[in-house]
Structures are given as structure tokens and as C-alpha cells.
Amino acid sequence: MGSDAQIWKHIAQSQAAKDAKLDIQVKEINGGIETNNATKEGEVDVNAFQSWAYLVTYNKESKADLKAIATTYLEPMGIYSQKFKSIDEVTDGALVALADNPANTARGLKLLEASGLIKLKADFDDALGTVNDITSNPKHLKFELIDDKTGPRIIQDVGLVLIGNTIALEGGLNVLKDSLFHEEISQATKNNINVLVTTSDKENDKGLQKLAALYHNEDTQKYIKDEFGGTKVEVKEPVSYLQGQSSK
């Protein structure tokens, strides 16, 4: 999907892939649920698009058992606007657009809280939290759930829109330059780290482990840095690093 497909097309053509004797075919599928369903049903061997929190939520809601086999990167979600130039300028009753999928709805609400616009209940679920968990909304913000892929196209129609970086990049936006406020780029933000995902029977497949290693080689990382302006921060941690996250 999107920039992930672009990265893997680069990897597929790389000398490192040839040296590893891997024939990588990149299939683009529109939609996160559709991509995970295709993985679960064996239409693809592994997918690369989602955060750890998104995977955990999908497994819960779909009664699936997809497995993360490697970490890849962390990229910040941003708050964007064409009506306001700063968070302080946000007016009473402004309409806020949030992604209509549980992991990114919750992530967006956490970002709004970090910006100071709202407060959430103390036991807010980082994977499944909703607007019903808002405890303080001093600017009386209104909320609308949208297909997250439409975020860049509707900026002019709402007061604020929260957009993940992959979709922002597709819309010509750089989260570090164009957003009013964005998540801190920190490996401590474990829920938002992106992962490579496969089925449980392929979790220890040696070919897929070789594939995961290609993401972290020097050529790939240089390409990502040059192509995406520093908005994708490499995370090279074992999957065990993520265990216990998004599991409230």
C-alpha cells in the first residue's frame, strides 16, 4: 500500500534481494482490512503497511491470528488544517475528521490530547478507544469519522484532519513541515511501530526472515531517507519488544 509498496518495489529490484536469492513480487491491495484478509487467506505471503496496534485490533475484531515477524519503522501521525495556522487558533465548534478504523481513531484521539485540545479518561484504550472516552472538550469540537485514505482530499472541508504519514505522503504532505502538530518521533511509541505480518504457519519461515532483513540493509535505509524526507524512522527491534502493547 502506498509508500510501503514503493519501498518494497525498490527492495525487489535491489542487488541485496538478488544476493539473497529472493524473487519478490509486490502486490498492491487497497484497504488495510482487505490486505490482512488477503494475507490470512494465503493470497499473499507477507504484508507491510500496518502498525502494531492496527494488527492487534484486526486480530481481535476478525478473530484472526496473524503474526508480526519484524519491525520496520515508526512514522508520526499529524494534525492538518487549511483553516488554522496553529493549534491555538482552533475555534469553538471546529469539525475534526478522524480515521474510521479503531487503531487510528484511538491514535488520533491520543494525538489530540497531546496537543491540548481534549482530555481522555485515565484508562483510555490505545487500540480501541473512541470519542466516547473524551472527558474534556473545552472548544466543543465536533467529530466525524472518515475513510482514512480520503484525509488529504478533505482538508479544505473540515477544521482539522488527522492523517497518518503514509497517506499524508501520498497526498503530497510532509508531516514534519505541513502539520500543525504531530507525534513525537520516538521508538518509545511502541503501539505505532510498523511491522511485517504473515500467518502463524509462516511465522518462522527462513525466506521471510531473509526478506525482513532486506528492509534494514544500508541501501534500503538510504533510499527511504532520501525518498521520504526523514518521516520514516527505522526501528530495528525484535517483535518481543512490542509484546504487551495494545492489549488493554
C-alpha positions as CSV (number, residue, x, y, z in Angstrom):
1,M,0.0,0.0,0.0
2,G,1.3,3.5,-0.9
3,S,4.8,4.3,0.2
4,D,5.2,0.8,1.6
5,A,4.7,-0.6,-1.9
6,Q,7.2,1.9,-3.3
7,I,9.8,0.7,-0.8
8,W,9.3,-2.9,-1.5
9,K,9.4,-2.4,-5.2
10,H,12.8,-0.8,-4.6
11,I,13.9,-3.8,-2.5
12,A,12.6,-6.3,-5.0
13,Q,14.9,-4.8,-7.6
14,S,17.9,-4.4,-5.3
15,Q,21.2,-6.3,-5.6
16,A,20.6,-7.4,-2.0
17,A,17.5,-9.3,-3.0
18,K,19.4,-11.0,-5.8
19,D,22.2,-11.9,-3.4
20,A,19.7,-13.4,-1.0
21,K,18.2,-15.4,-4.0
22,L,14.7,-13.9,-3.2
23,D,12.2,-13.4,-6.0
24,I,9.9,-10.7,-4.5
25,Q,6.6,-9.9,-6.2
26,V,4.8,-6.8,-4.8
27,K,1.0,-6.8,-4.9
28,E,-0.8,-3.6,-4.1
29,I,-4.2,-4.1,-2.3
30,N,-6.4,-1.1,-1.4
31,G,-7.5,-1.1,2.2
32,G,-6.0,-2.4,5.4
33,I,-8.6,-4.9,6.3
34,E,-8.6,-6.2,2.7
35,T,-4.8,-6.6,2.9
36,N,-4.9,-8.5,6.1
37,N,-7.7,-10.7,4.8
38,A,-5.6,-11.5,1.7
39,T,-2.7,-12.5,4.0
40,K,-5.0,-14.6,6.2
41,E,-6.4,-16.4,3.1
42,G,-2.9,-17.0,1.6
43,E,-3.3,-14.7,-1.4
44,V,0.0,-13.0,-0.2
45,D,2.8,-14.4,2.0
46,V,3.5,-11.3,4.0
47,N,2.2,-7.7,4.2
48,A,3.8,-4.4,5.0
49,F,1.5,-1.4,5.9
50,Q,0.3,-1.5,9.5
51,S,1.2,-0.5,13.0
52,W,1.4,-3.0,15.8
53,A,-1.8,-1.5,17.3
54,Y,-3.6,-2.0,13.9
55,L,-2.6,-5.6,13.8
56,V,-3.7,-6.3,17.4
57,T,-7.1,-4.7,16.7
58,Y,-7.6,-6.6,13.4
59,N,-6.8,-9.9,15.2
60,K,-9.3,-9.1,17.9
61,E,-12.1,-8.0,15.7
62,S,-11.6,-10.6,13.0
63,K,-10.8,-13.5,15.3
64,A,-7.6,-13.9,13.3
65,D,-4.1,-15.0,14.3
66,L,-1.8,-13.0,12.0
67,K,1.8,-12.7,13.3
68,A,4.3,-9.8,13.2
69,I,7.7,-11.2,12.2
70,A,9.7,-8.0,12.2
71,T,9.6,-4.3,13.0
72,T,10.3,-1.8,10.2
73,Y,9.7,1.9,11.0
74,L,7.8,4.5,13.0
75,E,6.2,7.5,11.4
76,P,4.2,10.2,13.1
77,M,0.5,11.0,12.6
78,G,-0.2,14.7,12.2
79,I,-3.0,17.2,12.7
80,Y,-3.5,19.1,9.5
81,S,-5.6,22.2,8.6
82,Q,-6.1,24.7,5.9
83,K,-8.3,26.9,8.1
84,F,-6.0,27.3,11.1
85,K,-2.3,28.1,11.2
86,S,-1.7,26.8,14.7
87,I,-3.4,24.7,17.4
88,D,-4.0,27.9,19.4
89,E,-6.1,29.3,16.5
90,V,-8.6,26.4,16.5
91,T,-12.1,27.9,17.0
92,D,-15.0,26.8,19.1
93,G,-17.1,24.1,17.5
94,A,-14.5,23.2,14.8
95,L,-15.1,19.9,12.9
96,V,-12.4,17.3,13.4
97,A,-12.0,14.3,11.0
98,L,-10.6,11.1,12.4
99,A,-9.9,7.8,10.6
100,D,-12.7,5.3,10.8
101,N,-10.8,2.3,12.0
102,P,-10.3,1.5,15.7
103,A,-6.5,1.7,15.9
104,N,-6.2,5.0,14.1
105,T,-9.3,6.5,15.8
106,A,-7.7,5.9,19.1
107,R,-4.3,7.1,17.9
108,G,-5.8,10.3,16.6
109,L,-7.6,10.9,19.9
110,K,-4.3,10.4,21.8
111,L,-2.7,13.0,19.5
112,L,-5.5,15.5,20.1
113,E,-5.0,15.0,23.8
114,A,-1.2,15.6,23.4
115,S,-2.0,18.8,21.5
116,G,-4.0,20.1,24.4
117,L,-7.3,20.2,22.6
118,I,-9.1,17.4,24.6
119,K,-8.6,15.1,27.6
120,L,-9.3,11.4,27.7
121,K,-10.3,9.1,30.5
122,A,-7.4,7.7,32.5
123,D,-7.9,4.1,31.3
124,F,-8.2,5.0,27.6
125,D,-7.7,2.0,25.4
126,D,-4.9,2.9,23.0
127,A,-6.2,0.3,20.5
128,L,-9.9,0.6,20.8
129,G,-10.7,4.0,22.4
130,T,-13.4,6.2,20.9
131,V,-14.7,9.7,21.1
132,N,-17.0,8.5,23.9
133,D,-13.8,8.4,26.1
134,I,-13.3,12.1,25.9
135,T,-13.7,13.7,29.3
136,S,-12.9,17.3,28.5
137,N,-13.6,19.2,25.2
138,P,-13.3,22.9,26.1
139,K,-13.5,24.0,22.5
140,H,-16.6,21.9,21.9
141,L,-15.0,20.2,18.9
142,K,-17.2,18.1,16.7
143,F,-16.0,14.8,15.3
144,E,-16.5,12.9,12.1
145,L,-15.1,9.5,11.2
146,I,-13.8,9.2,7.6
147,D,-12.1,6.7,5.4
148,D,-8.5,7.5,6.3
149,K,-7.4,7.4,2.7
150,T,-9.5,10.5,2.0
151,G,-7.8,12.6,4.6
152,P,-5.6,14.7,2.2
153,R,-8.6,15.4,-0.1
154,I,-10.9,16.7,2.6
155,I,-8.6,19.1,4.4
156,Q,-10.4,22.1,3.0
157,D,-13.8,20.8,4.1
158,V,-13.1,20.4,7.9
159,G,-11.4,22.4,10.6
160,L,-8.8,19.7,11.4
161,V,-8.0,16.3,10.0
162,L,-5.7,13.7,11.5
163,I,-3.7,11.8,8.9
164,G,-1.1,9.0,9.2
165,N,2.1,9.7,7.4
166,T,1.9,7.1,4.6
167,I,-1.4,8.6,3.4
168,A,-0.1,12.2,4.0
169,L,2.9,11.4,1.8
170,E,0.5,10.1,-0.9
171,G,-1.3,13.5,-0.7
172,G,1.9,15.5,-1.1
173,L,2.1,16.4,2.6
174,N,5.2,16.2,4.9
175,V,4.2,15.7,8.5
176,L,7.3,17.4,9.8
177,K,6.7,20.6,7.7
178,D,3.0,20.7,7.0
179,S,1.2,19.6,10.1
180,L,0.1,21.9,13.0
181,F,1.1,19.2,15.5
182,H,2.5,15.7,15.2
183,E,3.5,12.8,17.3
184,E,7.0,12.8,18.7
185,I,9.2,10.5,16.6
186,S,10.3,8.2,19.3
187,Q,10.9,4.4,19.5
188,A,9.1,4.6,22.8
189,T,5.8,4.9,20.9
190,K,5.6,1.2,20.6
191,N,1.9,0.9,19.6
192,N,2.7,2.9,16.4
193,I,5.7,0.9,15.2
194,N,5.1,-0.7,11.8
195,V,5.5,-4.4,11.3
196,L,5.8,-7.1,8.7
197,V,2.9,-9.5,9.1
198,T,2.2,-13.1,8.0
199,T,0.2,-16.1,9.1
200,S,1.1,-18.2,12.1
201,D,2.3,-21.2,10.0
202,K,4.8,-18.9,8.2
203,E,6.0,-17.0,11.3
204,N,9.4,-18.8,11.4
205,D,9.8,-19.2,7.6
206,K,13.5,-18.6,6.8
207,G,12.7,-16.9,3.5
208,L,10.5,-14.4,5.2
209,Q,13.2,-13.7,7.8
210,K,15.7,-13.0,4.9
211,L,13.0,-10.7,3.4
212,A,12.7,-8.8,6.7
213,A,16.5,-8.4,6.9
214,L,16.5,-6.7,3.5
215,Y,14.4,-3.8,4.9
216,H,17.2,-2.9,7.3
217,N,20.1,-3.0,4.9
218,E,22.1,0.1,4.2
219,D,20.9,0.6,0.6
220,T,17.2,0.3,1.6
221,Q,17.6,2.8,4.5
222,K,19.4,5.3,2.3
223,Y,16.6,5.1,-0.2
224,I,13.9,5.6,2.4
225,K,15.7,8.6,3.9
226,D,16.2,10.2,0.6
227,E,12.7,9.5,-0.7
228,F,10.6,10.3,2.3
229,G,12.3,13.3,3.8
230,G,13.1,11.7,7.2
231,T,9.5,11.0,8.0
232,K,10.0,7.2,8.4
233,V,12.3,6.4,11.3
234,E,13.9,2.9,11.2
235,V,13.0,0.6,14.1
236,K,15.2,-2.5,14.3
237,E,13.8,-4.2,17.4
238,P,12.7,-7.8,17.9
239,V,8.9,-8.4,17.8
240,S,9.2,-9.3,21.5
241,Y,9.9,-5.5,22.1
242,L,6.2,-4.9,21.2
243,Q,4.7,-7.6,23.4
244,G,2.2,-6.3,25.9
245,Q,1.3,-3.2,23.9
246,S,-2.3,-2.5,22.7
247,S,-3.6,-5.3,24.9
248,K,-5.7,-3.5,27.4
